[in-house]
Amino acid sequence: MSKGFKELVVWQKSRDLAINIYEITKHGNFRKDYGLADQIRRSSVSVPSNIAEGDERDTDKDAVRFMYIAKGSLAELRTQLEIATQIGYVDDDDFKSLDQQAITIGKMLGGLIKARSKK
């Protein structure tokens, strides 16, 4: 039996990124800044959620639409990480690691969008 979206490496990597975001936002200044912690968590969870929803759609056209939404959420997450780093909530090493993960996921999403758009 196929696992569907769970077999997509891009979904796995985006799920792991969301888990990493939750780990980082449980500590330090994020505990006092519920607004930013909530927003950064929401955008991180939105990425794998939209990949999963898109992959489960009946048409590639629908799937691609959700992949674009995931890509938008990823850009939102990268922006929030940048802000969190600039205000001292995320240290530079964590930022570099998380941002690199996001860049990799973005490239993978771009490839998936391109592949599903050709069908």
C-alpha positions, -999 to +999 in steps of 0.1 A: +000+000+000+013+034-010+020+060+017+011+088-007+024+122+003+045+106+031+068+092+005+076+126-009+111+136+003+100+173+002+071+165+026+095+147+049+120+176+049+093+202+054+078+181+083+113+180+099+117+217+095+084+223+112+095+201+141+128+220+143+108+253+144+087+240+173+118+230+192+134+264+188+102+284+196+097+265+229+126+283+245+141+317+252+124+349+241+098+330+221+081+319+253+073+355+260+064+365+225+034+344+218+025+363+186+057+357+167+060+321+181+025+313+169+030+329+135+063+312+128+049+279+139+018+283+117+039+291+086+062+262+092+033+237+096+016+252+065+044+240+043+040+202+048+003+205+052-001+221+018+022+196+002+001+168+017-032+183+006-019+190-029-006+155-033-039+141-024-058+162-049-073+145-080-056+166-106-021+178-111-035+213-116-049+213-081-017+198-067+004+225-083-018+252-067-012+238-033+025+234-039+026+271-047+008+278-015+034+257+003+061+278-014+045+310-003+043+297+033+080+288+031+088+324+020+067+337+050+087+314+073+120+326+060+109+362+065+099+354+101+131+336+108+150+366+095+131+389+118+135+365+148+172+364+142+176+402+138+158+407+172+179+381+189+154+353+193+173+329+170+211+326+170+231+329+138+240+292+136+204+281+140+192+306+115+218+294+089+207+258+094+170+265+093+173+289+063+193+263+044+167+237+050+141+262+037+161+269+006+165+232-001+127+226+004+120+256-019+141+241-047+125+208-043+090+223-044+100+242-076+111+209-092+078+192-081+058+221-094+076+219-127+072+181-130+035+182-121+029+212-145+041+192-175+017+164-172 
